[in-house]
Amino acid sequence: MIVIHVDYRVKPECVEEFGDRLRRHAKNSVAEPGCLTFDVAQADDDATRFFIWEIYTDDEAVKFHGQQPSLAEFRKVAEPMSLSREVSMAKLVSGD
């Protein structure tokens, strides 16, 4: 399984819209084949910081996700609202 963690920092004036867009993107993503988890969190101590945890069955599912129009749409909208975006990928070594 492939785990992706994304750490977004957004402009303070964009927090509400970014959160709404990100939740919609999560709903679309978790419906994709091979996407087991797509969770969104917002930091308690910094409302401008959002985290995404994604788990995919394999590399093909990650590739499929990367080709979806909903991802392109989200990135297009999210980019001008974002101050930074850090992505980490890993293979799951424990858990089911």
C-alpha positions in Angstrom: 0.0 0.0 0.0 1.1 3.5 -0.8 0.7 6.3 1.8 0.7 10.0 0.8 0.9 12.8 3.3 0.3 16.4 2.1 0.9 19.4 4.3 -0.8 22.6 3.0 -0.4 26.1 4.4 -2.9 28.6 3.0 -3.5 32.3 3.1 -5.5 33.3 6.1 -8.3 34.9 4.0 -8.7 31.6 2.1 -9.1 29.2 5.0 -12.8 28.7 4.7 -12.9 28.3 0.9 -9.8 26.1 0.8 -11.3 23.8 3.5 -14.6 23.5 1.5 -12.7 22.7 -1.7 -10.5 20.2 0.0 -13.4 18.4 1.6 -15.1 18.1 -1.9 -11.8 16.8 -3.4 -11.5 14.2 -0.6 -15.1 13.0 -1.3 -14.3 12.6 -5.0 -10.9 10.9 -4.3 -12.1 8.3 -1.8 -14.6 7.2 -4.5 -11.8 6.2 -6.9 -10.8 2.6 -7.3 -7.9 1.7 -5.1 -8.2 4.7 -2.8 -8.7 3.2 0.7 -8.4 6.4 2.7 -8.5 10.1 2.0 -8.6 12.0 5.3 -8.4 15.8 5.8 -7.4 17.5 9.0 -6.9 21.1 10.1 -4.4 22.0 12.7 -5.7 23.0 16.1 -3.1 25.6 16.7 -3.0 27.1 13.1 -6.2 27.3 11.1 -4.2 28.0 7.9 -2.6 24.5 8.1 -4.3 21.5 6.5 -3.1 17.9 6.4 -4.2 15.1 3.9 -3.6 11.4 4.5 -4.2 9.2 1.5 -3.8 5.4 1.3 -3.9 3.6 -2.0 -3.7 -0.1 -2.8 -0.8 0.2 -5.2 1.1 2.4 -7.7 -1.6 2.0 -10.3 -4.2 3.5 -8.0 -1.9 6.4 -7.3 -1.4 6.9 -11.0 -5.1 6.7 -11.6 -5.7 9.4 -9.0 -3.0 11.6 -10.6 -4.9 11.5 -13.9 -8.3 12.5 -12.6 -9.9 15.8 -13.7 -11.0 16.4 -10.1 -7.4 16.5 -8.9 -6.4 18.9 -11.7 -9.4 21.1 -10.8 -8.5 21.1 -7.1 -4.9 22.0 -7.8 -5.9 24.8 -10.1 -8.1 26.3 -7.4 -5.9 25.5 -4.5 -2.6 26.9 -5.9 -3.5 30.6 -5.6 -4.8 30.1 -2.1 -1.7 28.2 -0.9 1.4 29.5 0.7 3.1 26.1 0.6 2.5 22.4 -0.2 4.7 19.6 1.0 4.2 16.0 -0.2 5.6 12.8 1.3 5.1 9.3 -0.1 5.8 6.0 1.6 5.1 2.3 1.5 2.9 1.1 4.4 5.0 -1.3 6.5 2.5 -2.0 9.3 -1.3 -2.1 9.7 -3.8 -3.6 7.4 
